[in-house]
Amino acid sequence: MLAEFVYCYLLRPWPLRQITNWTIRQLLPKELQFGDATVVLNPHDPVVSGALRFGVYEKAETRFFETACRDGMTFLDVGANIGYYTALATRAVGPNGRVIAIEPDPDSYRYLEQTIAANAVGNVQSFEVAASDAPATLPLHISADNRGDNRLYASSEDRPQVEVEARPLDALLRENKINAVDLIKIDVQGYEPKVIAGLREIITASPTLTLLTEFWPQGIAEAGGDANDFLQTLRELGLTLHELRPDGSLAELTDDADLIARHQGRRYTNLVGRKNA
């Protein structure tokens, strides 16, 4: 959250943003080690790769993920970007587990493939597709400086676009003989309701599922969804919802209106849903 605040607000004026981005790009190594996991950085992306380089990337999410991802699991990474969580999971689930990485952006996917190759465990399948509720060809609106902020819907910014294949993940997973998963991470800038709509069968068939998902009410609305409906859909699928605290612990969600009111504009949080919680 601190990195988001600094980048989006303190460095918002154009000269500061441009100078900062250029400086960060010069300081990016080709790859980083996180324990036994290797992540290949995108040298053109000062935000995600820069946050990883300086040790400020998604600390709470990482703490939770490292406790939730275990040996033998099947992990689904939706919005994998360059493969940070994919790399962590590749090591954590081990040779008896499986990792499925989903990333539609061709530039990010290129570095995702390099990350997968650098870890060389042999338990990862990657797909250059967007997760959605129906098969389609969709415009992906590209952020020039933050590949983690690419969106499958138009924003107020004038962004370049690239056409990408979109698919429901229920069908894609069935084709690859995956009938249930243990852990899902979704980070798609407000497009999460569409992802869930295309994953209902797998979620229903996964009795031990844990879901880690970004929750950004404004992004959900801009993508054509409703934050209240999204929360209710997750509960209808059998998930007990918690808000992820900054220290990586969980607080059960009991007041949806309060959660949404606390996360207006650019503010977002992460939710954890668990079956049989």
C-alpha positions as CSV (number, residue, x, y, z in Angstrom):
1,M,0.0,0.0,0.0
2,L,2.9,2.4,0.8
3,A,4.4,1.8,-2.7
4,E,1.0,2.5,-4.3
5,F,0.6,5.7,-2.4
6,V,4.1,7.0,-3.2
7,Y,3.8,6.1,-6.9
8,C,0.2,7.2,-7.5
9,Y,0.2,10.4,-5.4
10,L,3.6,11.7,-4.4
11,L,5.1,11.0,-7.8
12,R,2.0,11.9,-9.9
13,P,3.3,15.1,-11.5
14,W,4.7,14.3,-14.9
15,P,8.4,15.3,-14.5
16,L,8.7,13.4,-11.2
17,R,7.0,10.3,-12.6
18,Q,9.2,10.2,-15.8
19,I,12.4,10.8,-13.9
20,T,11.5,8.1,-11.3
21,N,10.5,5.6,-13.9
22,W,13.8,6.1,-15.9
23,T,15.9,5.8,-12.7
24,I,14.2,2.6,-11.6
25,R,14.6,1.0,-15.1
26,Q,18.3,1.6,-14.9
27,L,18.5,-0.2,-11.5
28,L,16.6,-3.3,-12.5
29,P,18.7,-6.6,-12.6
30,K,17.7,-9.3,-15.1
31,E,16.3,-11.5,-12.3
32,L,15.8,-11.8,-8.6
33,Q,15.9,-14.6,-6.1
34,F,13.1,-15.1,-3.5
35,G,14.3,-18.0,-1.5
36,D,14.7,-20.9,-4.0
37,A,12.5,-19.1,-6.5
38,T,13.7,-17.1,-9.4
39,V,11.7,-14.2,-11.0
40,V,12.8,-12.7,-14.3
41,L,12.0,-9.0,-14.3
42,N,10.5,-6.9,-17.1
43,P,13.1,-4.1,-17.8
44,H,10.3,-1.9,-19.2
45,D,8.1,-2.0,-16.1
46,P,9.2,0.3,-13.2
47,V,6.2,-0.5,-11.0
48,V,5.9,-4.3,-10.6
49,S,9.5,-5.1,-11.4
50,G,10.7,-2.0,-9.5
51,A,8.7,-2.9,-6.4
52,L,10.1,-6.4,-6.5
53,R,13.6,-5.0,-6.9
54,F,13.3,-2.7,-3.8
55,G,11.5,-5.2,-1.6
56,V,8.1,-3.4,-1.3
57,Y,5.9,-5.6,-3.5
58,E,2.7,-7.0,-1.9
59,K,4.2,-7.9,1.4
60,A,0.9,-8.9,3.1
61,E,-0.1,-10.9,0.1
62,T,3.2,-12.7,0.1
63,R,3.1,-13.5,3.8
64,F,-0.3,-15.0,3.4
65,F,0.5,-16.8,0.2
66,E,3.6,-18.5,1.7
67,T,1.4,-20.0,4.5
68,A,-1.4,-21.0,2.1
69,C,0.6,-22.6,-0.7
70,R,1.8,-26.1,0.2
71,D,3.2,-29.3,-1.1
72,G,1.0,-31.2,-3.6
73,M,-1.5,-28.4,-4.2
74,T,-2.9,-27.3,-7.6
75,F,-2.5,-23.5,-7.8
76,L,-4.2,-21.2,-10.4
77,D,-2.5,-17.8,-10.9
78,V,-4.9,-15.5,-12.8
79,G,-3.1,-12.3,-13.9
80,A,0.3,-13.9,-13.4
81,N,2.2,-10.9,-14.9
82,I,6.0,-11.9,-14.9
83,G,5.3,-14.8,-12.6
84,Y,6.2,-13.8,-9.0
85,Y,3.5,-16.0,-7.4
86,T,3.9,-18.6,-10.1
87,A,7.6,-18.9,-9.1
88,L,6.9,-19.1,-5.4
89,A,4.2,-21.7,-6.0
90,T,6.4,-23.8,-8.3
91,R,8.8,-24.4,-5.4
92,A,6.1,-24.6,-2.7
93,V,3.8,-27.2,-4.4
94,G,6.8,-29.4,-5.4
95,P,6.9,-32.0,-8.2
96,N,3.7,-33.6,-7.0
97,G,1.8,-30.3,-7.4
98,R,0.6,-28.3,-10.4
99,V,0.7,-24.6,-11.3
100,I,-1.4,-23.0,-14.0
101,A,-0.4,-19.4,-14.9
102,I,-2.8,-17.1,-16.9
103,E,-1.5,-13.9,-18.5
104,P,-2.9,-12.2,-21.6
105,D,-0.4,-9.4,-22.1
106,P,2.2,-10.6,-24.7
107,D,5.0,-8.5,-23.1
108,S,4.4,-9.8,-19.6
109,Y,3.8,-13.3,-20.9
110,R,7.3,-13.3,-22.5
111,Y,8.9,-12.7,-19.1
112,L,6.5,-15.1,-17.4
113,E,7.8,-17.8,-19.7
114,Q,11.4,-16.9,-18.8
115,T,10.5,-17.1,-15.1
116,I,9.0,-20.5,-15.6
117,A,12.1,-21.7,-17.5
118,A,14.5,-20.2,-14.9
119,N,12.8,-22.3,-12.1
120,A,12.8,-25.5,-14.3
121,V,10.7,-27.6,-11.9
122,G,8.4,-28.9,-14.7
123,N,5.1,-28.5,-12.8
124,V,3.8,-25.3,-14.6
125,Q,1.5,-24.8,-17.5
126,S,1.1,-21.3,-18.8
127,F,-1.6,-19.8,-21.1
128,E,-1.5,-16.5,-23.0
129,V,-5.2,-15.8,-22.5
130,A,-7.5,-13.5,-20.5
131,A,-9.8,-15.1,-18.0
132,S,-13.4,-14.1,-18.6
133,D,-17.0,-15.3,-18.6
134,A,-17.3,-16.2,-22.3
135,P,-15.1,-16.9,-25.3
136,A,-14.2,-13.6,-27.0
137,T,-11.5,-11.5,-28.6
138,L,-11.1,-8.4,-26.3
139,P,-9.0,-5.3,-26.3
140,L,-6.4,-5.2,-23.5
141,H,-5.7,-1.6,-22.6
142,I,-2.0,-1.4,-21.8
143,S,-0.4,0.8,-19.2
144,A,2.9,2.1,-20.4
145,D,4.6,2.2,-17.0
146,N,2.7,-0.4,-14.9
147,R,2.0,-3.7,-16.6
148,G,0.2,-4.7,-13.5
149,D,-2.5,-2.1,-14.4
150,N,-3.4,-3.4,-17.8
151,R,-7.2,-3.6,-18.1
152,L,-9.8,-5.4,-20.2
153,Y,-12.0,-2.3,-20.2
154,A,-11.5,1.3,-21.2
155,S,-10.3,3.8,-18.6
156,S,-10.1,7.6,-18.5
157,E,-6.6,7.4,-19.9
158,D,-5.8,7.1,-23.6
159,R,-4.0,3.8,-23.7
160,P,-2.6,1.6,-26.5
161,Q,-4.6,-1.6,-27.1
162,V,-3.7,-5.1,-28.0
163,E,-6.3,-7.8,-28.9
164,V,-6.2,-10.9,-26.7
165,E,-8.1,-14.1,-26.6
166,A,-10.5,-14.4,-23.6
167,R,-11.8,-17.7,-22.3
168,P,-13.7,-19.1,-19.3
169,L,-11.2,-21.0,-17.2
170,D,-13.7,-23.8,-16.4
171,A,-13.3,-24.9,-20.1
172,L,-9.6,-24.3,-20.2
173,L,-8.9,-26.3,-17.0
174,R,-11.2,-29.2,-18.1
175,E,-9.3,-29.4,-21.4
176,N,-6.1,-29.9,-19.4
177,K,-7.7,-32.6,-17.1
178,I,-7.9,-30.3,-14.1
179,N,-11.2,-30.9,-12.2
180,A,-10.4,-29.1,-8.9
181,V,-7.9,-26.6,-7.5
182,D,-6.6,-25.9,-4.0
183,L,-5.5,-22.3,-4.3
184,I,-6.4,-19.4,-6.7
185,K,-4.9,-15.9,-6.9
186,I,-6.7,-13.3,-9.0
187,D,-5.4,-9.8,-9.7
188,V,-7.0,-8.3,-12.8
189,Q,-7.8,-4.7,-11.9
190,G,-11.6,-5.0,-11.3
191,Y,-12.3,-7.7,-13.8
192,E,-12.5,-10.3,-11.0
193,P,-16.3,-10.8,-11.3
194,K,-15.9,-11.9,-14.9
195,V,-13.1,-14.3,-14.0
196,I,-15.3,-15.8,-11.2
197,A,-18.2,-16.2,-13.6
198,G,-16.1,-18.3,-15.8
199,L,-14.8,-20.4,-12.9
200,R,-18.0,-21.4,-11.1
201,E,-17.8,-25.1,-12.0
202,I,-14.2,-25.5,-10.8
203,I,-14.9,-23.5,-7.6
204,T,-17.9,-25.6,-6.8
205,A,-15.9,-28.8,-7.4
206,S,-13.0,-27.7,-5.2
207,P,-13.8,-28.7,-1.6
208,T,-10.5,-27.4,-0.1
209,L,-10.3,-24.2,-2.0
210,T,-8.6,-21.0,-0.8
211,L,-9.1,-17.9,-2.9
212,L,-6.9,-14.8,-2.7
213,T,-8.4,-11.9,-4.8
214,E,-7.9,-8.2,-5.1
215,F,-11.0,-6.2,-4.3
216,W,-11.2,-2.8,-5.9
217,P,-14.8,-1.4,-5.9
218,Q,-14.1,1.4,-8.4
219,G,-12.4,-1.0,-10.8
220,I,-15.2,-3.5,-10.5
221,A,-17.7,-0.8,-11.4
222,E,-15.6,0.5,-14.4
223,A,-15.5,-3.1,-15.7
224,G,-19.3,-3.3,-15.6
225,G,-19.7,-5.1,-12.3
226,D,-21.0,-4.4,-8.8
227,A,-18.9,-4.8,-5.7
228,N,-21.8,-5.9,-3.5
229,D,-22.9,-8.5,-6.0
230,F,-19.3,-9.8,-6.3
231,L,-19.1,-10.4,-2.6
232,Q,-22.5,-12.2,-2.6
233,T,-21.5,-14.4,-5.5
234,L,-18.4,-15.5,-3.7
235,R,-20.5,-16.5,-0.6
236,E,-23.0,-18.3,-2.8
237,L,-20.1,-20.4,-4.1
238,G,-19.4,-21.6,-0.6
239,L,-16.6,-19.2,0.4
240,T,-16.3,-17.6,3.8
241,L,-14.7,-14.2,3.2
242,H,-11.9,-12.5,5.1
243,E,-10.1,-9.2,4.6
244,L,-6.3,-9.5,4.4
245,R,-4.6,-7.3,7.0
246,P,-1.3,-5.5,6.3
247,D,0.5,-8.0,8.6
248,G,-0.8,-11.0,6.5
249,S,-3.4,-12.0,9.0
250,L,-7.1,-12.3,8.3
251,A,-10.2,-10.6,9.6
252,E,-13.6,-12.2,8.8
253,L,-15.7,-10.0,6.7
254,T,-19.0,-9.1,8.4
255,D,-19.9,-5.6,7.1
256,D,-19.8,-5.3,3.3
257,A,-20.9,-1.7,3.3
258,D,-18.1,-0.7,5.6
259,L,-15.5,-2.6,3.4
260,I,-16.7,-0.8,0.3
261,A,-16.9,2.6,2.0
262,R,-13.3,2.2,3.1
263,H,-12.1,1.5,-0.4
264,Q,-13.2,4.3,-2.7
265,G,-11.3,5.7,-5.7
266,R,-7.9,4.2,-6.1
267,R,-8.1,2.4,-2.7
268,Y,-8.2,-1.4,-2.8
269,T,-7.7,-4.4,-0.5
270,N,-7.4,-8.1,-0.8
271,L,-9.9,-10.7,0.2
272,V,-9.4,-14.4,1.2
273,G,-12.2,-16.8,0.6
274,R,-12.1,-20.3,2.1
275,K,-14.3,-23.4,1.7
276,N,-15.3,-25.0,5.0
277,A,-13.8,-22.1,7.0
